[in-house]
Amino acid sequence: MNIGFVTFFAFRPHVEHVFALSEMAKEQGHRVFFLSCDSALSSCYRREITKSSRVECVKCTIGGLRSYAKSNVTSALGLKDNPDKTNVDYSGWGHSSSCTLLRTESDEDKARPEFVELKTRLSEAAHEAFNITRAWIGKEKLDAIVCFNGRMDATRGVMEAARFSKTTFVSVERAFGDGLLLLPNIDCLGLEEIHRVVSEYRQYPLSQDQAARAAKVVVSRFLKKNVTEWRAYNLDSVDKEWPLKGEKKILILPSSFNELDGHPDWQIKWRDQFHAFTSVVRDLGFSSSSYVMRGHPNWSERIGATGGEEIEKQYKKWAEQNGILYIPGASNISTKNLIAQADILILNGGSAAFEGGLLGKQIISLVNANYKFAGFVVNYLSEEDRSNLATLQQHNPREIIRLTLRFLYSWCFRAMQFTNEFRALDSIHYQYSAKTSGEKLLKIISTGMLHPDDPSYADNTAGEEHIINLIINHEWEKVYDYPMNDDRPPERKFKRRFMFRFIDDFRALFPSGDR
């Protein structure tokens, strides 16, 4: 096969990941090709978030695939004049990037002239990437394209070009920890294959090693050792008593929805997020003194040139209108400790469900999240799901912990690929196994499906029970230090070409989420 590899953006560690995949494909006897933007696009997410000139394009070019690949690199500049005769509707291709850049949360945010103008600019850029990629597919006679992300403007154009040309597309993203997220024919937010794998393995027990490995994903947060996450929050937190006296202790943990906005797999049935929260508070029927809303720590941080003040202002206003106590995102009050004290959690997505589930909490999910079919949350996805709230009467903490562990293992070590071969040392540095081969990637390309990275499971629940007991007793250090059967083969290196190796030393000076 002829397989094309493209990132457009020079984000770490994604360029290294995509190059590593290309090397593995080449070793399997396939021809590999690369596409470099080289400042061909009129705009992009990176230039918009930094609000910089085309100097940013130079950084992207020297930090991209050109810094690894020695041959078969095509410049998009030579393909940019390819005319579009498809009449494809590209007007929404810049939507997700625009929502992320401006951190939108409501329809009013998306009606602002600033948003409309940005979306138009980025949709045009995505269309340019579409035309360039179509020309590249024809030039190299590509059978498949492996591309970073697929959601953001330029990479969305690559995905749409592959779809239009009936060329297999695989999106690449870093995993929550070890391995890679590789999704066939959809961008990195696709849920169909995740839901299929999670649903298929929900009924199967985990071995003791598997349960421990799954638990460690969340226990690392409890111990503030979650160094492999892209952004870690609440690290300087302090434990505080639940601040109210009420019938219940119900913790509302909103997450920003802007990255997911408009994605077909994440489409919500609510008018907006505030409608969802209003509906569930009404249907639960408890007094306002039962609720605490904890703002997301992310809202107190700037991402590029944009802060989260407007998002926080909207949620604080909603809380005040409903008589609910609001804890700001910048507060150092421990979210984990609030979760531990709560009777019920209400979430609109977000990974706080993992912590709540591992603590055996009742969780109400308001959106079509990756844990929709995991069994440890109550799905309240529209007012038609009101009857689902009755299941809150049947609280079985042990079963919630069990199903959370099974979900975590299926998501982190079955749906994710190369989990033993691509080991995360922190959020940007990886250790690669010398035994890594491209067979997993090629199987995804040839079948259009995910195949479990670890298809094994236990024939009884004894191993699960041991780890569940440790969790119930809050023996976090024992879980975290659980000895893994982990005979790692010799390490393999994927290095930039010599003249570009200074880049990694320079980028190490910046926070991980902005590299």
C-alpha positions in Angstrom: 0.0 0.0 0.0 0.9 3.7 -0.4 0.2 5.3 3.0 0.3 9.1 3.6 1.2 10.6 6.9 0.4 14.2 7.9 0.2 16.3 11.0 0.1 19.9 9.7 0.6 21.1 13.3 3.9 20.6 15.0 2.6 19.7 18.4 4.5 17.4 20.7 4.4 14.4 21.0 2.1 13.9 18.0 4.7 14.5 15.3 6.9 11.8 16.8 3.9 9.5 17.1 3.0 9.9 13.4 6.5 9.4 12.3 6.9 6.3 14.4 3.8 4.9 12.8 5.3 5.6 9.4 8.5 3.8 10.2 6.5 0.8 11.3 4.4 0.8 8.1 7.6 1.1 6.0 9.1 -1.9 7.8 6.1 -3.9 6.9 6.9 -3.3 3.2 4.6 -0.4 2.5 5.5 2.9 0.8 5.2 6.0 3.0 4.7 9.6 2.0 4.5 12.8 4.0 2.7 16.1 3.5 4.1 19.4 5.1 2.0 22.6 5.2 5.0 24.9 4.7 2.8 28.0 5.3 0.4 27.1 2.4 -2.8 27.8 4.3 -4.3 31.2 4.8 -4.9 30.5 8.5 -5.0 27.7 11.0 -5.7 26.9 14.7 -2.0 27.5 15.6 -1.8 30.9 14.1 -5.1 32.0 15.5 -4.4 30.8 19.1 -1.0 32.6 19.2 -2.3 35.6 17.2 1.0 35.6 15.4 2.2 36.2 11.9 3.6 33.6 9.5 6.7 33.5 11.7 4.6 30.8 13.5 4.5 28.9 10.2 8.4 28.7 10.2 8.2 27.1 13.7 5.6 24.6 12.5 7.6 23.7 9.4 10.9 23.0 11.2 9.1 21.2 14.1 6.9 19.1 11.9 7.4 15.9 9.9 10.2 17.5 7.9 12.4 17.3 11.0 12.1 13.5 11.1 11.5 12.3 7.5 14.4 12.3 5.1 12.5 11.7 1.9 9.1 11.6 0.2 8.0 14.9 1.8 5.6 16.9 -0.4 5.2 20.6 0.2 1.6 21.8 0.3 2.8 25.0 -1.4 3.2 23.0 -4.7 -0.4 21.7 -4.5 -2.3 24.8 -3.3 -3.5 25.9 -6.7 -5.5 22.7 -7.2 -9.0 24.0 -8.0 -12.0 22.6 -6.3 -14.7 21.3 -8.7 -16.5 19.3 -6.1 -19.0 22.0 -4.8 -18.5 20.4 -1.3 -20.1 22.4 1.6 -17.1 23.3 3.8 -18.8 26.1 5.8 -18.8 24.1 9.1 -15.2 22.7 8.9 -13.8 25.5 11.0 -16.6 25.3 13.7 -14.8 23.1 16.2 -11.6 25.1 16.1 -13.5 28.3 16.5 -15.5 27.0 19.5 -12.2 25.9 21.1 -10.3 29.1 20.4 -13.1 31.4 21.7 -14.1 28.9 24.4 -17.8 29.2 23.5 -20.4 27.8 25.8 -23.8 29.1 24.5 -25.6 29.8 21.2 -25.2 33.5 22.0 -21.4 33.1 22.0 -21.6 31.5 18.6 -23.8 34.3 17.2 -21.1 37.0 18.0 -19.5 38.5 14.9 -16.0 37.5 16.2 -17.0 33.9 16.1 -18.7 34.1 12.7 -15.6 35.8 11.2 -13.2 33.2 12.8 -15.3 30.3 11.7 -15.4 31.6 8.1 -11.6 32.1 8.1 -10.8 28.6 9.4 -13.4 26.9 7.2 -11.7 28.5 4.2 -8.3 27.2 5.5 -9.8 23.8 6.0 -11.1 23.9 2.4 -7.6 24.8 1.2 -6.3 21.7 3.1 -9.0 19.7 1.4 -7.9 20.7 -2.1 -4.2 20.2 -1.3 -4.8 16.7 0.2 -6.9 15.6 -2.8 -4.1 16.6 -5.1 -1.6 14.8 -2.8 -3.8 11.6 -2.9 -3.8 11.7 -6.6 -0.1 12.5 -7.0 1.1 9.7 -4.7 -1.8 7.3 -5.4 -2.5 6.9 -1.7 -4.5 4.0 -0.4 -4.7 5.4 3.2 -3.9 8.5 5.2 -2.8 8.6 8.8 -3.4 12.0 10.2 -3.1 13.8 13.6 -6.4 14.8 15.2 -8.8 15.2 12.2 -10.9 17.6 14.3 -9.1 21.0 13.9 -9.6 23.0 10.7 -6.5 21.9 8.6 -6.7 18.3 9.7 -10.5 18.3 9.2 -9.7 19.3 5.6 -7.4 16.2 5.3 -10.1 13.9 6.7 -12.8 15.3 4.4 -10.5 14.9 1.4 -9.9 11.3 2.3 -13.6 10.7 2.6 -14.3 12.4 -0.7 -11.6 10.4 -2.4 -12.7 7.1 -0.8 -9.3 6.8 0.8 -9.0 5.1 4.2 -8.4 7.6 7.0 -7.0 7.0 10.5 -6.9 9.8 13.1 -4.0 9.7 15.6 -4.1 11.2 19.1 -2.2 10.7 22.3 -3.9 8.4 24.8 -4.8 9.2 28.4 -1.5 7.5 29.3 0.2 4.6 27.4 -0.5 4.0 23.8 -2.2 5.9 21.0 -5.8 6.6 20.0 -6.2 5.4 16.4 -9.7 5.8 15.0 -10.6 4.6 11.5 -12.5 7.0 9.2 -13.4 9.5 11.9 -11.6 12.2 13.8 -10.2 11.9 17.3 -13.6 12.5 19.0 -15.3 9.6 17.3 -17.3 7.4 19.7 -18.7 4.6 17.6 -15.7 2.3 17.9 -15.1 3.2 21.5 -18.7 2.4 22.4 -18.5 -0.9 20.6 -15.3 -2.1 22.4 -16.6 -0.9 25.8 -20.0 -2.6 25.3 -18.4 -5.8 24.1 -16.2 -6.2 27.1 -18.5 -4.8 29.8 -19.6 -8.3 30.8 -16.1 -9.9 31.2 -14.2 -9.9 34.5 -10.7 -8.4 34.7 -7.7 -10.3 36.0 -6.1 -8.9 39.1 -3.3 -7.4 37.0 -5.8 -5.8 34.6 -7.9 -4.4 37.4 -4.8 -2.9 39.1 -3.7 -1.4 35.8 -7.1 0.2 35.3 -7.3 1.5 38.8 -3.9 3.0 38.7 -5.1 5.4 35.9 -7.4 7.1 38.5 -5.4 6.4 41.6 -2.5 8.4 40.1 -4.8 11.4 40.3 -5.7 10.7 43.9 -2.0 10.7 44.8 -1.2 13.7 42.5 1.1 11.5 40.4 -0.8 11.8 37.1 2.3 13.0 35.2 1.1 11.5 31.9 -2.0 13.7 31.5 -1.8 16.6 29.1 -3.1 19.0 31.8 -3.2 18.2 35.5 -5.4 20.2 37.8 -6.0 20.9 41.5 -2.4 19.8 42.4 -2.2 22.3 45.3 -5.6 21.4 46.6 -6.7 21.3 50.2 -9.5 19.2 51.7 -12.5 21.0 53.1 -15.7 19.9 54.7 -18.9 19.9 52.5 -20.0 23.5 52.8 -23.8 23.1 53.2 -26.3 21.3 55.3 -29.0 19.8 53.1 -31.1 16.7 52.3 -28.4 15.4 50.0 -24.8 16.2 49.0 -25.0 16.6 45.2 -22.0 17.8 43.4 -22.3 19.4 39.9 -19.1 19.3 37.9 -19.5 21.1 34.6 -17.0 20.7 31.8 -16.5 22.9 28.8 -18.2 21.5 25.8 -16.6 23.7 23.1 -14.2 21.1 21.7 -17.1 18.7 21.3 -19.6 21.2 19.9 -21.0 20.2 16.6 -19.5 16.7 16.5 -22.2 14.2 15.4 -21.2 11.6 18.0 -21.4 14.1 20.8 -24.6 15.9 19.7 -26.8 16.8 22.7 -30.6 16.8 22.8 -30.7 19.6 25.3 -31.1 23.2 24.1 -27.8 23.9 25.7 -25.8 22.8 28.8 -27.7 25.1 31.1 -31.0 23.6 30.0 -29.6 20.1 30.9 -28.5 21.2 34.4 -31.8 23.0 35.0 -33.8 19.9 34.0 -31.9 17.4 36.1 -32.0 19.7 39.2 -35.8 20.1 38.7 -36.4 16.4 38.2 -34.3 15.3 41.2 -36.5 17.4 43.4 -34.1 18.3 46.1 -33.8 21.8 47.6 -31.0 24.1 46.4 -29.1 23.5 49.7 -28.4 20.0 48.5 -26.3 21.2 45.6 -22.8 22.5 45.1 -21.4 23.5 41.7 -17.6 23.3 41.3 -16.2 25.4 38.5 -13.6 23.6 36.3 -10.0 24.6 37.1 -9.4 25.0 33.4 -11.5 28.1 33.4 -9.0 29.9 35.6 -6.3 29.3 33.0 -5.5 30.9 29.7 -5.3 28.8 26.5 -3.3 30.8 24.0 -4.7 34.3 24.1 -8.1 33.3 25.5 -9.1 33.0 29.2 -12.1 31.1 30.6 -13.7 34.0 32.4 -16.7 34.1 30.1 -17.5 30.4 30.6 -17.1 30.8 34.4 -19.3 33.9 34.4 -22.1 32.0 32.7 -22.0 29.0 35.0 -21.8 31.3 38.1 -24.8 33.2 36.9 -26.8 30.0 36.4 -25.9 28.8 39.9 -26.9 32.1 41.4 -30.2 32.0 39.5 -30.9 28.6 40.9 -29.8 29.4 44.5 -26.8 27.0 44.2 -23.5 27.5 45.9 -20.7 28.1 43.3 -17.0 27.3 44.0 -14.8 29.1 41.4 -12.5 27.2 39.1 -9.5 29.0 40.7 -10.3 27.7 44.2 -7.8 25.3 45.8 -10.6 23.3 47.4 -10.0 19.7 46.5 -12.4 18.4 43.9 -11.5 14.8 44.7 -12.4 15.5 48.4 -15.8 17.0 47.3 -16.4 13.9 45.2 -15.6 11.7 48.1 -18.1 13.4 50.3 -20.9 13.7 47.7 -23.9 11.3 47.4 -24.5 12.1 43.7 -22.4 13.6 40.9 -23.9 15.4 37.9 -21.6 15.7 34.9 -21.9 17.0 31.3 -18.9 14.9 30.1 -15.5 15.1 31.6 -13.2 12.6 33.3 -14.3 13.3 36.9 -16.7 10.4 36.2 -13.6 8.1 36.5 -12.9 9.4 40.0 -16.5 9.2 41.1 -16.9 5.7 39.7 -13.8 4.4 41.4 -15.2 5.8 44.7 -18.5 4.0 44.0 -20.6 7.2 43.6 -23.9 7.6 41.8 -23.2 9.6 38.7 -25.7 11.3 36.4 -24.4 11.9 32.9 -26.1 14.5 30.7 -24.2 13.9 27.4 -23.3 11.1 25.1 -19.9 10.5 26.7 -17.4 7.7 26.0 -18.7 5.9 29.1 -22.3 6.0 28.0 -22.5 2.2 27.7 -20.1 1.4 30.6 -23.0 0.8 33.1 -21.6 2.9 36.0 -23.5 6.1 35.1 -27.1 7.0 34.9 -27.7 8.5 31.4 -30.1 11.5 31.5 -29.5 12.6 27.9 -32.9 14.3 27.4 -36.1 14.9 29.3 -37.3 11.6 27.9 -34.8 9.9 30.1 -36.4 11.1 33.3 -37.4 7.6 34.3 -33.7 6.6 34.4 -33.3 8.6 37.6 -35.3 6.0 39.4 -32.3 3.7 39.2 -30.6 6.0 41.8 -32.7 4.1 44.4 -30.6 1.0 43.7 -27.2 2.1 44.8 -24.5 -0.6 44.7 -21.1 1.0 45.3 -19.2 -2.2 44.7 -20.8 -2.8 41.4 -20.1 0.8 40.3 -16.4 0.3 41.1 -16.4 -3.0 39.2 -18.0 -1.5 36.1 -15.7 1.6 36.3 -12.7 -0.7 36.3 -13.9 -2.6 33.3 -14.6 0.6 31.5 -11.2 2.0 32.3 -9.5 -1.1 31.1 -11.5 -1.3 27.9 -11.0 2.4 27.1 -7.3 2.7 28.1 -5.9 -0.7 27.2 -8.3 -2.2 24.6 -9.5 0.7 22.6 -6.2 2.4 22.8 -3.5 0.8 20.6 0.2 0.0 21.2 -0.3 0.3 25.0 2.6 -1.9 25.8 4.8 -0.6 22.9 4.3 3.2 23.4 4.9 3.9 27.1 4.3 7.4 28.4 7.0 8.7 30.7 5.2 12.0 31.1 2.8 14.0 28.9 5.3 14.5 26.0 8.1 11.9 26.4 7.6 8.2 25.4 9.5 5.0 25.5 9.1 2.8 22.4 9.5 -0.9 22.4 12.1 -2.4 20.0 9.5 -5.1 19.2 6.9 -2.6 17.9 5.5 -3.5 14.5 3.0 -1.8 12.2 0.6 -4.8 12.2 -2.0 -3.1 14.5 -2.1 0.0 12.4 -2.4 -2.0 9.1 -5.1 -4.1 10.5 -7.1 -1.0 11.4 -6.5 0.3 7.8 -7.5 -2.9 6.2 -10.7 -3.6 8.3 -11.9 -0.1 9.2 -12.3 -1.3 12.8 -10.6 -1.1 16.1 -9.2 -4.4 17.4 -8.7 -4.7 21.2 -5.1 -4.1 22.1 -5.6 -6.7 24.8 -8.5 -9.1 24.1 -7.9 -11.2 27.2 -10.1 -11.3 30.3 -10.5 -13.5 33.4 -12.8 -16.4 33.8 -13.9 -15.3 37.3 -14.1 -12.1 39.4 -11.5 -13.1 42.1 -8.9 -10.7 40.8 -11.3 -7.9 40.5 -12.5 -8.5 44.1 -9.0 -8.1 45.5 -8.5 -4.7 43.8 -12.0 -3.6 44.7 -11.3 -4.3 48.3 -8.1 -2.2 48.2 -10.2 0.6 46.6 -13.0 0.4 49.2 -10.4 0.6 51.9 -8.7 3.6 50.2 -5.4 1.8 50.1 -4.2 4.0 47.2 -0.5 3.4 47.6 -1.0 -0.4 47.4 -2.9 0.0 44.2 -0.5 2.5 42.7 2.6 0.3 43.6 0.9 -2.9 42.5 3.7 -5.0 40.9 3.0 -5.4 37.2 4.2 -8.3 35.0 6.1 -5.9 32.9 9.1 -7.3 31.1 9.9 -4.5 28.7 11.9 -5.3 25.6 14.9 -3.1 24.6 14.0 0.5 23.8 13.7 1.9 20.3 14.4 5.6 19.5 12.6 7.8 16.9 14.9 10.9 16.6 14.6 14.1 14.6 17.3 14.6 11.9 20.4 15.9 13.5 20.0 19.6 12.5 16.6 19.7 14.1 17.3 18.1 17.5 17.7 21.5 19.3 13.9 21.9 19.0 13.1 19.4 21.8 15.5 21.1 24.2 13.9 24.5 23.5 10.3 23.2 23.8 11.0 21.6 27.1 11.1 25.1 28.6 7.4 25.5 28.1 4.4 24.0 30.1 3.3 20.7 28.6 -0.2 21.8 27.6 1.3 24.6 25.4 4.1 22.7 23.6 
